[in-house]
Amino acid sequence: MDLLTFLVLTLSCLLLFSLWRQSSGRGKLPPGPTPLPIIGNILQIDVKDIRQSLTNFSKVYGPVFTLYFGMTPTVVLHGYEAVKEALLDHGEEFSERGSFPVFDKISKGLGIILSHGNRWKEMRRFSLMTLRNLGMGKRTIEDRVQEEAQCLVEELRRTNGAPCDPTFILGCAPCNVICSIIFQNRFDYKDQEFLNLLEKLNENTKISSSPWLQFCHTFPILFDYCPGSHKRLVKNDHHIKSFLLEKIKEHQESLDVTNPRDFIDYYLIKSKQENHSQHLEFTLENLARTVSDLFDAGTETTSTTLRYALLLLLKYPHVTAKVQEEIDRVVGRHRRPCMQDRSHMPYTDAMIHEVQRFIDLVPNNVPHAVTCDIKFRNYLIPKGTTVMTSLSSVLHDSKEFPNPETFDPGHFLDGNGNFKKSDYFMPFSAGKRICAGEGLARMELFLFLTTVLQNFKLKPLVHPKDIDTTPVLNGFVSVPPSYQLCFIPV
């Protein structure tokens, strides 16, 4: 048999196997566009704007449909009712982590975000308990965030009202808070090692949201055999992990089991206890990935939201004026804002909620999967099937939020100007896999933004009508465009 005949037969077998595999599962799964052999539905999806593609599919196939990314089926849930039914009403069954090939290769199933089964349950339980022991949700963490907010103000004062790109200044603040929790120290805003870390985090956010990485998730073979930005993603992750491993090593040398100082100490103590019982979950490798998850998620999501918030406040100066009037009235100019103020500042609270709703930071959530065969809306979803929950479809629901594509804090205010909660507010996801740092993120957004607006007038470099708030990337994360502004002391 010559080489050409062999290649033709091999390709034919692959096509037939692909067709059989896809057709055999479609009788059980929800409907969806017909996939092509091997490549699935990738040509029918705009990888630059997956959110809009999902909306278009939902108009044809309803709120529950199936897409094939390559040869792998993914059940998509679109709209509040379907997402709520899965993540809240059937939270346990939908609590597994779905396939995320590139990040799975990097994390190796360790940590909190991408771990599975009992390992995920143990690490999440331990992390939440430890964060509470370290003051999460208590005055101690609030004091720490308030102190960092003042450091942020001092750094902004050093700009002397000159134009500046706020990306890394705004990244320093939440990163220092999470650093103090993980290994009990903060960095100067000009520390070069610190800025290098922030640069790698920022770069990884952009890479993870690029169309190329969507292709790598669809065709994981590209990860190993093709050059591309995913190689940079791995290199950056390795750099961050090496930095954290050095901190872990320092903690091992100075550990006092009777006096834990931070997250790493609590973990090392737990690891010593578990080793006596021959339990191998709390390994050093798992510690490195867990603190990396906390470091990444605790820094980049909050700093990106802060950056987007300032851009929107520049675009809509009438909103900024109302917020600053409320800050002057409730807090004044000489006292630090605190979390108790939030209940007396409905417009500011509504503005922050609207920022999170409008920017739609993680449009399609981190993938979920089902823990068992489950009948869902008359469809049978087999155990292990990846499930994509469109948070965007919930946050931009026109029934709950009139004119959802318009930035309007009124979406979270009632007729009397009081803050109005909404069950559709899911920027942190919902259910069993809801973001473990939600409470800290909410606190940081409120205290950092109110403290900045208490001390500075935001001056754009262009007319507000010329400010473009459209994300430059809209893949895993919605990345805002770069911009400059002036912080004018008040």
N, C-alpha and C positions, 0 to 999 in steps of 0.2 A: 504493500500500500504506500503510495507516494505521500509526501508531506501535505500537498494541497488537498487530497482526498481526506486525509486524517483531520485536517483543520475544519473542512466542511462538515464532516460527520460530528466532530466534537461540538461545533457551533450549533448544529441542528439539534443535538441532544440537549444542549443547554437551553435552547429556545423551547423545546417541547416540555422539558422539566419545569421551566419557568411558567409556561402556560398552564400546565397541569396543577402546579402549586397554587397559582393565583385563582384559578377557576374552582379548585376543590374547596377553597375557604370562603368563597364569595356567597355561597348559599347560606352560611351561618352569620356572616358579618353584615353590618348595615350596607345599604347601597352606596354607590359612588361612581365616579367616572371610570370608564374602562381603561385598565392599565395596559401599557405596552410590555412585551416580554423584556425581562431583565431590568429595564430602566423605570418601569412602573408609570407613575403619573407626573414625573419630574418635568416633562416638557409642557405640562398644562398648568404648572405652578410658577408664578412670578417670584423667583427667589429673592428679588429686591424688595418685595412687599407681599410676604406670605399672608399677612393679615387680610389684605383685600382679596386675595385668591380664595381664602377660606370663606369670606363673606359671599363671594360669587357662587361658590359650590353650595353653600347652605340655601341659597335661593332656589336651587334646582333640586337638591336631594334632602332638604330639611335640616333640622338641628343636629342630627346624628348621622354621620356618613363615614365612609372608608376611603382613605387614600393609600396608594402604594409608593413608598420611598424606596426605589429600587424594587427588590422582590419582597420587601417587608411591609405588611399591612399596618396601618395606623388608624385607629378609630378617632375621629374628630368630634368633639362636643362643642357646639356653637350656640351661644345664647344663655341667659341666666338660668332658665329652668333646667336645661340639660346639665350645665356645669354644677349647679346646686344639687341636683339629684344624685350625681356621681360623687362629688367630693364631700358633701355633707350627709345626705340621706344614706349613701352606701360608702361611707368614708373608709371603712376597713377594707372592703373589697377593691377599692381603687387606690390603695395606699402604697402599692409597690412603685418602685422607680422604673420608668420606661427606658427604652434604648436611646442612648445619646453617644453614638460610637466614638467620636473623637475624644470627648471628655471621659468616657469610660476607659479608654486606653491610658489616659493620663492618671486618673484617680485609682484605677485597678480595684474598683469596688470598695474603696476605703473612705473614711470620713463620715460626714453627715449628709451632704447634699445628694450624692450619687450612690450611696450604699444601699444594700438590700436586706429584706427579711429581718431576722433577729439582730444582726449586726447594726442595722439602721435604728431599730427600736432601742437597743442598748445605748448607742452613742447619742441619740437624741435625748433619751431620758437623762443620761449622765450630764450632757451639756446644759440642758435646761436647769437641772438641779444645781450645777456648779455656778451658772450665771446668776441664779437667785442667791446663792451663798456669797457671791461677790458683789451683791447689791443691785442686781437688775430689778427694776421696778421700785427701787427704794431710794431714799434721799441720798445715799452715798454715791450712786451713779449719777443722779441729777447734779450733785455738787461738782462731780468730775466734768460733766458736759458743760456746766456753767463756766467753770474755770477755762476749759478749752475754748469756749465762745469768746471769752475775754482775750485769750491769746490770738484768736482769729482777728478780732477787732484791732489789736495792736499791730498785727502784720499788715492789715489793710491800711492802717494809718501811715505806714511806711511807704506806701505808694504815692503819698503826697498829692492825691487827686489826679495823678497822671493816668493815661490809658493803660490798662493791663488786661491780660487774659487770666480769668479767675480759675482756670482748670485745676492747677496744682495747689493753689492757696486753699481752695475749697476742699481739695482732696486731703490736705494735711489734717484738717480738724477731725473728721470722723475716723481717719486712720489712727490718729493719736489716741482717741478714746478706746478703740478696739485693741491697740497695742497695750494700753494700761491694764486692760482686762486680761489679755493673754499672757503678757510677761512683765507687767508692772513698770513700764517706763514710757516716756514720750520723747519725741524728737523736736529739735529746733526746726522751724519752717525752712531754714536755709541749709540744713544738713544734707550733704550731697548723696550719702547712702540712702537716706530716707526718700529724697526726690527720685533717685534711680528706681527704687521700689515702686513708687507711685507711677512713674513713667511706664514701667512694665505692666502694672495693673491696668492702666489706661489703654495701653496698646493691645493687651489681651481682650479687653472689652470690645474694641473695634474689630479685631480679627474674628472673634467669636460671633459677631453680628454680620460678617461679610458674606456675600453670595458664595464665595469659594468654599467657606466652611460648611455651608448648607449642602454643597455637592459632596464634601468629604463625609458628612454624616450619612448621606444617601448611598455613597459608594466608598465604604471604609478602606477598600484596597488602595485608594489614592493616598491614604495616610502614610502607608509604609513605603510606597514605591514612587511617589511623585514629589517633586519639589513644590514649594508654595509657602504661604504665610503660616500654615499649620505647624511648620517646623519652628518658626519663631515663637509660636504659642507654647510649644513644648520647652523651648530654651528658656523663655521667660518664667514659666512655671517652675522649672528646675532651679533657676536663680532665687526665686522667692522661697522655695522649699529649703534650699541650702542655708539661706539667711535664718529661717525659722529653726532648722536643725541645730545651728550654732547656739541659738537661744535655749533650745532644749538641753544641749550639752552643758551650758552654764548652769542651768537649773539643777541638773543631776548632781553637779559638783557641790552645790550650795543648799541642797534640799534639807529642810527641817520638817519631818513628818508631823510634828506637833504644832507647826505654825505655817500652814499653807498661805502663800502670798498672792497667787494668781491662778489662772486656768491651768497652766502647765504644771504647777505644783500639785493641784488637786488630781490631775490625771496621773502623774507619776506615783502619787500615794495610792491611788486606785489600782494602778498596774502592779505595785508591790503586793497589795492584798490579793489580787486575782492570781498572781503567780503561785501563791501558796495553795490555791485550790485547782491548779493546773488549767485554769481558764486562760485562753490565749487571745482574747478579743482586744485587750488593752495593750497593744504592742507599741513600740516606738514609731514604727512605720505608720500605724493608724493615728498616732498622736500628731505626727507631722502633717498628715493629710487633713485631720480634723481642724487643727489650728490654721492651716492654709485656707480651708473652707471659711472659717470665721473671719480670717484676715481679708480674704477676697470679698466675701459678701458684705462684711461689715464696713468696708471702705468704699468700694466702687459704686454700689447701688445708691447709697446715701449721697455721695459726692456728685454723681450724675444727676440725681434729683435736685440737689441744691443748685447746680449749674443751670439746669433747665428752668428752675424756679426764677432765678435772677433774670434770665433771658425773657421770660414771660412778663415779669414785672417791668422790664424795660419797654416791652411791646405795648403794655397796657398801663400807662402811668396813672389813670384814674383809679385802678385797683390798688396800686402802690400808695396813692394818697390816702385812700380809705384805711388801709392797713396801718400806715404811720399815724393817722389821726387816732386810731383805736389804741395803738401802743402809747402815744402821748397821754391819752385819757386814763388808761388803766395802769400803766407801769410808770410813766413819766420818763425823765431823762437821767435820773441819778440812782436808780435801783436796777439791779439785774432782773431780767425777766425770769420767771420760774413757772413750773408746770401748773401751779394753782391758778395762775393768771389765765390759762387757756379757757376755762369755763366762763370767764368774763369777757372773752374776746371772740365772739362768734364769727365775725367777718374774717379775722385772721385764720381761725381754725378752718373755715370754709375755703379760704384761698389755698391753704396747704393741701386740703383734700382735693380741690379742683386741679391743682398742679399734678398730683399723682394720678388722678383720673385722666386728665387730658394728655399727658405725655405717654401714658400706657407703656411703662418702662420695660416690662417683660411680656410682650403681646400674647405669646402662646404658651406661657408658663414653662416650667421645666417638665419634661414628659413624665406622665404617670404610666402605670401598668396595672392590670388586674391580678389579684392574688389567687384567683380561682376561676373556673368557668362560671360565668354569670349571665343570667338572662336580664337584659336591659332594654326596656321599651320594645319587647317582642323580638329582639335580636339576641343571638347567643355569641358572647364575646369569650373566646377561649383564654384560659389561664396564660399569663405572660404577655398578652397582646399589649402593645404600646398604645396609650391613650393621650391625645393632645387636647388640652382644655383651653379654649380661646378666651383668655381673660379680656382681651380687647373687645370681644362681642358683648361682654357684660358691662365693662366700663363705658362703652359707647352705645348703650341701648337707648334708643330715642324715646321709648315709653317712660323710662325712668329719668332720663336727662334730656329734656327738650333741646334741640340744636346741639347734639353731642360733639360736633366738630368745632364748636365755638368755646373758647375759654371764658367761663363765667362762674365765679364763686357762688352766684345765686342758685346753682344746682344743689348746693348744700345749705340753703337757708329757707326757712318757712316764710309765710306772709308777714310775720311780725319781726323778721330779721334775726330770729333765733337759729342756732345751728340745728341742722336736720340730718340725722343719721340715715344711711341707706344700706340695705342688704346687698346692693349691687356693687358696693365699694370693696373690690377684691384685688388691690394692687400687690398684696402679699400672698396671694392665692387663698385657699380655704381648706378646712378639714385637717386630716392627720398630718399632711405635709406642709402646712402653712409655715411661712418663714419664722424660724426660731428667734430671730432678732427683731421681730415686728415692734415690740415695745420700745426697744432702744432706738430704732430708726425713727419712730414717731416723735420720741423725745428730742432727738437731735435735730430733726427738721424744724420743730417748733422753736427750740431754744436758739439754734444757730441763726435762723431767718429773722426772728424777732430782735435778736441782739444786733445783727447787722443793720436792720432797718431802723433800729433805735438810734444808731450812731452815725448813719451815713445816708446821704441822698444819692440815688443811683442815676448817673448821667450817661446816656447812650452816646455813641459817636456818630450815629445817623438818626434821621427822623424815625420815630416809632413805626410809622406806616411802612417803612422800608426794611424793618427787621423781619427776617425770615425765621420762623420757628419750626420749619419742617425738619424732621430728623434726617441726618445725612446717611445713616444706616438704620435699617429697620428689620434686623434678623432676630437673633436671640434677645438682644437689648435694643431699645430705641436710643440712638446716640444723637445728642443735639449738635447743631453746627457750632464751629468755633466762632468766638466773638470777643470783642473787647469792650470795656466800660470804664468809667471813672467813679471812684468812691469818694464823694465829697463830704467831709465831716460836717455834722450839723451842731 
